[in-house]
Amino acid sequence: MHTAHPTPGAPRRLPRAVRRLARSPSVTVARLTLEGYARTGWILADLLLVVAIWAGLLFPYAQDTAAFYGTAGLSLGGEAILGTALFVRRSVGARTYLVLARLTSRGAYSRGLMLAAVALRVGTVLLLLALALASGRIIHPTLAPLLRGAVGLAANCAVVAVLVVTLSSPIATRRALIVFLLWLVGVLIPAGTTASWPAALPQAFALVRLPSLPILTLVNSAAGSGGRIWSPWPVKQAISSGWPSLRPPV
C-alpha cells in the first residue's frame, strides 16, 4: 500500500511564510527587546502613563467620539515621545553590541527596535480605548467612527515612535538630527507667511510640507472629522497653493 502524502499547495505556503517572517532578524530583535523591556518592569511605566491619561483627562468628563480622539491624540502623542525615548534608553546599551555582532546587517536591529516601539504604541492606544469604553466615557459610541479614529490615532503614535527611534543615538547621526529639525521648522511655518516671500520660496516650502500632509490627514481622521483614512485632496490643495500654474480648474 502506498501512503498518501499531501500535495504541496497554497494552504501550506502561508504557515511557512509566517514562520519565515517570525524568524527574520528584525522580528527576532523586536521580540527579544520587548521581552527584555517587560522583564525589567519598565513596561509598567508606559501602562501607568496611559492610566494616568485616562484618569486625569478622560474619566472626569464624558465626551463624544470626536472629542475623545482629539484629547487622546494630543495626550498619547506626548506619551509616545516619552515612552519611546524611555524604551530606547532602556533597550540600547552595552549588550546591544553583542546583538549587532550576531546580525549580518545593523539595519535589522534598527527595524527591530522600530517594530517593538510601534507594537508598544498600538498597545497603548488599545488600552486607552478599552478603558474609555469600559468606563462609559464615550457618549453613544458607534463602530465606524471608533475604528476610523483608532486607526488614525495608532498610525500617528506609530509615526512618532518611529521618528523617536530613528533620531535616537546610536542610530541617528547629528547631521540627520539637524536635517530633521530644519525640515520640522519648514513644516511649521504658516503658509500665509511664505505667501509674501519671493516666488520660488513658497513653491519650495510647499514641496517641503508634502511629506507631512498624510500625517496631518491622519490627525484629522483620528479626531473623527474625516470619512477616509487619507485623501489626496490635501496634496492637490498644497500643490495648487504652491504652484499657481498647476491650480485645478474651477
C-alpha positions as CSV (number, residue, x, y, z in Angstrom):
1,M,0.0,0.0,0.0
2,H,1.2,3.5,-0.8
3,T,0.8,6.1,1.9
4,A,-0.9,9.2,0.6
5,H,1.2,12.3,1.1
6,P,-0.4,15.7,1.0
7,T,0.5,17.6,-2.2
8,P,2.1,20.9,-1.7
9,G,-0.2,23.7,-2.3
10,A,-1.4,27.1,-1.2
11,P,-2.6,26.1,2.3
12,R,0.9,25.1,3.3
13,R,2.6,28.2,2.0
14,L,1.0,30.6,4.5
15,P,2.3,28.9,7.7
16,R,5.7,28.6,6.1
17,A,5.8,32.2,5.2
18,V,4.6,33.2,8.7
19,R,7.3,31.1,10.3
20,R,9.9,32.6,8.0
21,L,8.7,36.1,8.9
22,A,8.7,35.2,12.6
23,R,12.3,34.0,12.4
24,S,13.5,37.1,10.5
25,P,16.2,39.1,12.2
26,S,14.1,42.2,12.6
27,V,11.1,40.4,14.2
28,T,13.5,38.4,16.4
29,V,15.1,41.6,17.6
30,A,11.7,43.1,18.3
31,R,10.5,40.1,20.2
32,L,13.7,39.9,22.3
33,T,13.6,43.6,23.0
34,L,10.0,43.6,24.1
35,E,10.7,40.6,26.3
36,G,13.6,42.3,28.0
37,Y,11.6,45.5,28.4
38,A,8.8,43.6,30.1
39,R,11.1,41.5,32.2
40,T,12.8,44.6,33.7
41,G,9.4,46.1,34.6
42,W,9.8,49.3,32.7
43,I,6.8,48.5,30.5
44,L,4.7,49.3,33.6
45,A,5.8,53.0,33.1
46,D,4.0,53.0,29.7
47,L,0.9,51.4,31.2
48,L,0.8,53.8,34.2
49,L,1.1,56.8,31.8
50,V,-1.9,55.6,29.9
51,V,-3.9,55.0,33.1
52,A,-2.9,58.5,34.3
53,I,-4.1,60.0,31.0
54,W,-7.4,58.2,31.3
55,A,-7.9,59.1,35.0
56,G,-6.8,62.7,34.6
57,L,-8.2,63.8,31.2
58,L,-10.9,61.3,30.1
59,F,-12.6,59.9,33.2
60,P,-13.8,63.1,34.8
61,Y,-15.9,64.1,31.7
62,A,-17.9,62.1,29.2
63,Q,-17.1,63.0,25.6
64,D,-18.3,62.2,22.2
65,T,-16.1,60.2,19.8
66,A,-14.5,63.2,18.1
67,A,-13.7,65.0,21.4
68,F,-12.3,61.7,22.8
69,Y,-9.9,61.2,19.9
70,G,-8.9,64.9,20.0
71,T,-7.9,64.6,23.6
72,A,-6.4,61.2,23.2
73,G,-4.4,62.3,20.1
74,L,-2.6,65.1,22.0
75,S,-2.0,63.1,25.2
76,L,-0.9,59.9,23.5
77,G,1.3,61.8,21.1
78,G,3.2,63.2,24.1
79,E,3.2,59.8,25.8
80,A,4.6,58.2,22.6
81,I,7.6,60.6,22.7
82,L,8.3,60.0,26.4
83,G,7.5,56.3,26.3
84,T,9.6,55.6,23.2
85,A,12.5,57.6,24.4
86,L,12.4,55.6,27.7
87,F,12.1,52.4,25.7
88,V,15.1,53.2,23.5
89,R,17.1,54.3,26.5
90,R,16.5,51.1,28.4
91,S,16.9,48.8,25.3
92,V,20.1,50.3,23.8
93,G,23.2,49.6,25.9
94,A,26.4,47.6,26.1
95,R,24.5,44.4,25.3
96,T,23.4,46.0,22.0
97,Y,26.9,45.4,20.5
98,L,26.6,41.7,21.3
99,V,23.4,41.5,19.4
100,L,24.8,43.5,16.5
101,A,27.8,41.1,16.3
102,R,25.4,38.3,15.5
103,L,23.5,40.1,12.8
104,T,24.5,40.4,9.2
105,S,23.2,44.0,9.0
106,R,22.7,46.7,11.5
107,G,19.6,47.7,9.7
108,A,17.9,44.6,11.1
109,Y,18.5,45.9,14.6
110,S,17.1,49.3,13.8
111,R,14.0,47.8,12.2
112,G,13.5,45.5,15.2
113,L,13.6,48.5,17.6
114,M,11.0,50.3,15.4
115,L,8.7,47.3,15.3
116,A,8.9,46.9,19.0
117,A,8.2,50.6,19.6
118,V,5.2,50.5,17.2
119,A,3.8,47.5,19.0
120,L,4.0,49.3,22.3
121,R,2.3,52.4,20.9
122,V,-0.5,50.3,19.3
123,G,-1.0,48.6,22.7
124,T,-1.3,51.9,24.5
125,V,-4.0,53.1,22.0
126,L,-6.0,49.9,22.5
127,L,-5.6,50.1,26.3
128,L,-6.8,53.7,26.4
129,L,-9.7,52.9,24.1
130,A,-10.6,49.9,26.3
131,L,-10.5,52.0,29.5
132,A,-12.7,54.7,27.9
133,L,-15.3,52.2,26.7
134,A,-15.3,50.2,29.9
135,S,-15.9,53.3,32.0
136,G,-18.6,54.7,29.7
137,R,-16.6,57.9,29.0
138,I,-17.5,57.9,25.3
139,I,-21.0,59.2,24.6
140,H,-23.0,57.0,22.2
141,P,-20.0,55.2,20.6
142,T,-20.5,53.7,17.1
143,L,-18.3,51.2,15.4
144,A,-17.3,53.1,12.3
145,P,-16.0,56.3,13.9
146,L,-14.3,54.3,16.7
147,L,-12.4,52.2,14.1
148,R,-11.5,55.1,11.9
149,G,-10.3,57.1,14.9
150,A,-8.4,54.2,16.3
151,V,-6.6,53.6,13.1
152,G,-5.7,57.2,12.7
153,L,-4.5,57.5,16.3
154,A,-2.5,54.3,16.2
155,A,-0.9,55.5,12.9
156,N,0.0,58.9,14.4
157,C,1.6,57.2,17.5
158,A,3.5,54.8,15.3
159,V,4.9,57.6,13.2
160,V,6.0,59.4,16.4
161,A,7.6,56.2,17.7
162,V,9.5,55.5,14.5
163,L,10.8,59.1,14.4
164,V,12.0,58.9,18.0
165,V,13.8,55.6,17.4
166,T,15.3,56.9,14.1
167,L,16.6,60.1,15.7
168,S,17.9,58.4,18.8
169,S,21.6,57.6,19.4
170,P,23.4,55.5,18.2
171,I,21.0,55.1,15.2
172,A,20.9,58.7,14.1
173,T,23.9,60.9,13.4
174,R,24.0,64.6,14.5
175,R,23.7,65.6,10.8
176,A,20.4,63.6,10.4
177,L,19.0,65.2,13.6
178,I,19.9,68.7,12.3
179,V,18.3,68.0,8.9
180,F,15.1,66.7,10.6
181,L,14.9,69.8,12.8
182,L,15.3,72.1,9.8
183,W,12.5,70.2,8.0
184,L,10.3,70.5,11.0
185,V,10.8,74.2,11.1
186,G,9.9,74.4,7.5
187,V,6.7,72.5,8.1
188,L,5.6,74.6,11.0
189,I,6.0,77.9,9.1
190,P,2.4,79.1,8.2
191,A,1.6,79.1,4.6
192,G,0.4,82.7,4.8
193,T,3.8,83.8,6.0
194,T,5.6,82.4,2.9
195,A,3.0,83.9,0.5
196,S,4.7,87.3,0.7
197,W,8.2,85.9,0.0
198,P,9.9,85.7,-3.4
199,A,8.1,83.5,-5.9
200,A,10.5,80.5,-5.6
201,L,10.3,80.2,-1.8
202,P,6.5,79.4,-1.4
203,Q,6.9,76.7,-4.0
204,A,9.9,75.3,-2.1
205,F,8.1,75.3,1.2
206,A,5.0,73.7,-0.4
207,L,7.3,70.9,-1.5
208,V,8.8,70.6,2.0
209,R,5.3,70.3,3.5
210,L,4.2,67.4,1.2
211,P,5.6,64.6,3.4
212,S,3.6,65.9,6.4
213,L,0.2,66.1,4.7
214,P,-0.7,62.4,5.1
215,I,0.2,62.7,8.8
216,L,-2.0,65.8,9.2
217,T,-4.8,63.9,7.5
218,L,-4.4,61.1,9.9
219,V,-4.7,63.6,12.8
220,N,-8.0,64.8,11.3
221,S,-9.2,61.2,10.9
222,A,-8.3,60.4,14.5
223,A,-10.4,63.4,15.6
224,G,-13.3,62.0,13.7
225,S,-13.6,64.8,11.2
226,G,-12.9,62.8,8.0
227,G,-14.6,59.9,6.3
228,R,-11.4,58.4,5.0
229,I,-8.0,57.4,6.4
230,W,-6.3,59.5,3.8
231,S,-7.3,61.5,0.8
232,P,-5.2,63.0,-2.0
233,W,-7.1,66.3,-1.7
234,P,-4.7,68.0,0.8
235,V,-1.8,67.3,-1.6
236,K,-3.8,68.8,-4.5
237,Q,-4.6,71.8,-2.3
238,A,-0.9,72.3,-1.4
239,I,0.2,72.0,-5.0
240,S,-2.4,74.5,-6.1
241,S,-1.3,77.0,-3.4
242,G,2.4,76.5,-4.1
243,W,2.4,76.3,-7.8
244,P,-0.2,78.8,-9.3
245,S,0.3,77.4,-12.8
246,L,-0.9,74.0,-11.6
247,R,-4.1,75.1,-9.9
248,P,-7.0,72.8,-10.8
249,P,-9.7,74.3,-13.0
250,V,-12.7,75.7,-11.2
